[in-house]
Amino acid sequence: AIFENVADLQQSGSSFDFIILVLIRATGGTSGAVLANRLSENSAFSVLLLEAGGSYVQYLTTHSSLTYTLQRDADIINLSAPLLCILATPFTQQDWNFTTVPQAALNNRVIPYPRGFVLGGTSSVNFMAYTRGSKEDFDRFANLVNDQRWSWNSLVPYWKKSEKLTPPVDNHNTSKQVDASVHGLNGLNSITVTGFPTEIDSKVIATTQVDSQFPFNLDMNSGNPLGVGWAQMTVLNGQRSSAATSYLASSFVARPNLKILLHARVTRVLPTATNDFRTVQFQDRQGNTFNLTANKEVILSAGSVSTPPILMHSGIGDFATLTSLAITPSFPLTFSVNSNSNGTFDPIFQNPTTFTQSLTQWSSAGTAGTGRMGAEPISHMAWLRVPSTASIFASVPDPAAGSNTPHLELLITNGWVGLQAPPTSGHYMGVAVAVVSPTSRGTITISSNDPLAPPVIDPNFFHSEIDKVFMRAAVRAAFRFAFSQPFADYVVAATTLNGFTLTSTSSDEEIDAYVRQNCGTVFHPVGTAAMSPVGADYGVVDPDLKVKGLTGLRIVDLSVMPIVPAAHTQAAAYVIGERAADIIKASW
Ligand SMILES: Cc1cc2nc3c(=O)[nH]c(=O)nc-3n(C[C@H](O)[C@H](O)[C@H](O)COP(=O)(O)OP(=O)(O)OC[C@H]3O[C@@H](n4cnc5c(N)ncnc54)[C@H](O)[C@@H]3O)c2cc1C
């Protein structure tokens, strides 16, 4: 059951006596939701999930029809309609609304740093791209923690357990867009490709045939992501599939041994005995404080940004210690294009009538989930390497996990996706760029002893020279792609952003100036409570995810990843949840 108030949870009766017997707790994000589901499969375990935010799944269940009233429910639609993910954050009700400290390498700009403040966590507000990373990424992870349970081959069965490859909403044949043999077909979280063909699809695929820098890759989740392929998305029937809609679907929430308390903000974990941390302190919306003690374990899944502050406010670890944050710099590059009237999704955001028509199609019985609203903005992705002959490698080792692991990413969208509101007219194609092998390391820390104060987030962008060199390479790759022969009559020019314009021949200095003014992040922080080998005197958790030096407390979220994969990170969050569930079940 899902509860909105502590009193209702308490009134649910006998559960408390029972919970005291076997209680396992977590917070309710991407990995936490996976854990809540898998642990409550065992009816002998009683599981309570605490989530600081609310639940849009509960809302969807209450309002089972997709016929929404636009104004009133706008935020909820933004979490559900795939195209509207670009409106889900930043600075909304479902966002923690964090920002970074001023970034020296980015003209001292403060960058929005969204995180999901809702059941399902950031999987409920993200852009839904589903990328596992390379085999080499996870083999490096396993080697760094000296435990092969975290290697690629060990994790693939858990990805397959998590995934359910589903047909796109338009039911087209996907055999040339995704390799079904790579995926799970019976898992809980739906993975699919776009169900809305667009005018750039054939041009993207044609580019893979005319330029060897952009080879076609049928499935970037095979362990070898290099090349250009169709984006896989966590979407089901034209609606977002999140950790909340999948792992916490109503049939699972109905389990008598699973309870979820919303609007419960964990402030600290407290010792139950010396070095045994099984008591959670949390506040409800009115600011009342409660303590609950788990019989077996407390599991912290508050994500890379919020897990370290909870530990620090609990006196776990050195208060002054800064946790290391690996972060992926990125920014949108947008090109104006020659398009027919509805060839891009721009008119949807430029014209309220077009928006309403598209939303009506998506939300009406009979056409539910279809049309442009039911498809993610990202249609294709390219994963690229800087050639090993590049001069930077004479002085700096290759930061990628191996020769099949990318340094750079291009995210292709058939319309404007930007930091600014879309222009009121015109048609666009986005080729956002990212450095997915960053070597700069930032920090997360706290600035006061108030557990409700926001953490201090310092990504420390471009501290390493190689990240700058790679960003220039990413920009040049984006231009080469956008001006490749198949786009000859289509792409016109890069748009001006904050007074800066780039061209195919921009110098290093011009690219650097553009980056300083426009760069942000693709929101993939990891490593803030990193795993290290058993016995190592560094790191926060051991390979069983237990906080070192303590009992009763584990961490299960992306903060434990010792190094950022060259990928979007939700697939890693799901697999960490699945892997952890088996480790925890086995230990009890
Ligand atoms: C705008 C955006 C777009 C993204 N797009 C993509 C994408 O397209 N593809 C991709 O793979 N990844 C994407 N990501 C990243 C990805 O979604 C995250 O890396 C992943 O979901 C994180 O999972 P997690 O379990 O570590 O943390 P989260 O999912 O963030 O879970 C943490 C949970 O803990 C809760 N919580 C935190 N503090 C407390 C507290 N004190 N008390 C109680 N509860 C608390 C939070 O509310 C949240 O529910 C995106 C991220 C953002 C912000």
PDBQT file of the ligand as one rigid body, heavy atoms in Angstrom, charges set to zero:
ROOT
HETATM    1  C1  LIG A 601      16.943  15.735 -16.462  1.00  0.00    +0.000 C 
HETATM    2  C2  LIG A 601      17.585  14.383 -16.419  1.00  0.00    +0.000 A 
HETATM    3  C3  LIG A 601      17.587  13.597 -17.548  1.00  0.00    +0.000 A 
HETATM    4  C4  LIG A 601      18.172  12.343 -17.511  1.00  0.00    +0.000 A 
HETATM    5  N1  LIG A 601      18.089  11.567 -18.627  1.00  0.00    +0.000 NA
HETATM    6  C5  LIG A 601      18.552  10.303 -18.586  1.00  0.00    +0.000 A 
HETATM    7  C6  LIG A 601      18.365   9.458 -19.698  1.00  0.00    +0.000 A 
HETATM    8  O1  LIG A 601      17.784   9.827 -20.714  1.00  0.00    +0.000 OA
HETATM    9  N2  LIG A 601      18.847   8.191 -19.603  1.00  0.00    +0.000 N 
HETATM   10  C7  LIG A 601      19.497   7.742 -18.484  1.00  0.00    +0.000 A 
HETATM   11  O2  LIG A 601      19.947   6.584 -18.471  1.00  0.00    +0.000 OA
HETATM   12  N3  LIG A 601      19.677   8.526 -17.414  1.00  0.00    +0.000 NA
HETATM   13  C8  LIG A 601      19.190   9.784 -17.427  1.00  0.00    +0.000 A 
HETATM   14  N4  LIG A 601      19.321  10.564 -16.322  1.00  0.00    +0.000 N 
HETATM   15  C9  LIG A 601      20.013  10.003 -15.129  1.00  0.00    +0.000 C 
HETATM   16  C10 LIG A 601      19.285   8.834 -14.442  1.00  0.00    +0.000 C 
HETATM   17  O3  LIG A 601      17.892   9.000 -14.477  1.00  0.00    +0.000 OA
HETATM   18  C11 LIG A 601      19.796   8.699 -13.008  1.00  0.00    +0.000 C 
HETATM   19  O4  LIG A 601      21.189   8.492 -13.073  1.00  0.00    +0.000 OA
HETATM   20  C12 LIG A 601      19.190   7.544 -12.214  1.00  0.00    +0.000 C 
HETATM   21  O5  LIG A 601      17.790   7.510 -12.331  1.00  0.00    +0.000 OA
HETATM   22  C13 LIG A 601      19.589   7.687 -10.746  1.00  0.00    +0.000 C 
HETATM   23  O6  LIG A 601      19.112   6.596 -10.003  1.00  0.00    +0.000 OA
HETATM   24  P1  LIG A 601      19.368   6.484  -8.421  1.00  0.00    +0.000 P 
HETATM   25  O7  LIG A 601      18.607   5.310  -7.931  1.00  0.00    +0.000 OA
HETATM   26  O8  LIG A 601      20.846   6.495  -8.158  1.00  0.00    +0.000 OA
HETATM   27  O9  LIG A 601      18.811   7.832  -7.815  1.00  0.00    +0.000 OA
HETATM   28  P2  LIG A 601      17.328   8.524  -7.943  1.00  0.00    +0.000 P 
HETATM   29  O10 LIG A 601      16.539   7.849  -9.023  1.00  0.00    +0.000 OA
HETATM   30  O11 LIG A 601      17.571   9.969  -8.042  1.00  0.00    +0.000 OA
HETATM   31  O12 LIG A 601      16.646   8.134  -6.595  1.00  0.00    +0.000 OA
HETATM   32  C14 LIG A 601      16.840   8.809  -5.388  1.00  0.00    +0.000 C 
HETATM   33  C15 LIG A 601      15.511   8.831  -4.657  1.00  0.00    +0.000 C 
HETATM   34  O13 LIG A 601      15.722   9.133  -3.304  1.00  0.00    +0.000 OA
HETATM   35  C16 LIG A 601      14.788  10.110  -2.906  1.00  0.00    +0.000 C 
HETATM   36  N5  LIG A 601      15.419  10.855  -1.826  1.00  0.00    +0.000 N 
HETATM   37  C17 LIG A 601      16.541  11.616  -1.903  1.00  0.00    +0.000 A 
HETATM   38  N6  LIG A 601      16.814  12.132  -0.692  1.00  0.00    +0.000 NA
HETATM   39  C18 LIG A 601      15.870  11.665   0.147  1.00  0.00    +0.000 A 
HETATM   40  C19 LIG A 601      15.621  11.843   1.523  1.00  0.00    +0.000 A 
HETATM   41  N7  LIG A 601      16.405  12.604   2.274  1.00  0.00    +0.000 N 
HETATM   42  N8  LIG A 601      14.556  11.218   2.072  1.00  0.00    +0.000 NA
HETATM   43  C20 LIG A 601      13.734  10.426   1.325  1.00  0.00    +0.000 A 
HETATM   44  N9  LIG A 601      13.917  10.239   0.000  1.00  0.00    +0.000 NA
HETATM   45  C21 LIG A 601      14.973  10.853  -0.574  1.00  0.00    +0.000 A 
HETATM   46  C22 LIG A 601      14.556  10.952  -4.129  1.00  0.00    +0.000 C 
HETATM   47  O14 LIG A 601      13.371  11.726  -4.045  1.00  0.00    +0.000 OA
HETATM   48  C23 LIG A 601      14.531   9.877  -5.193  1.00  0.00    +0.000 C 
HETATM   49  O15 LIG A 601      13.261   9.303  -5.312  1.00  0.00    +0.000 OA
HETATM   50  C24 LIG A 601      18.778  11.850 -16.330  1.00  0.00    +0.000 A 
HETATM   51  C25 LIG A 601      18.783  12.636 -15.185  1.00  0.00    +0.000 A 
HETATM   52  C26 LIG A 601      18.185  13.885 -15.219  1.00  0.00    +0.000 A 
HETATM   53  C27 LIG A 601      18.187  14.716 -13.966  1.00  0.00    +0.000 C 
ENDROOT
TORSDOF 0
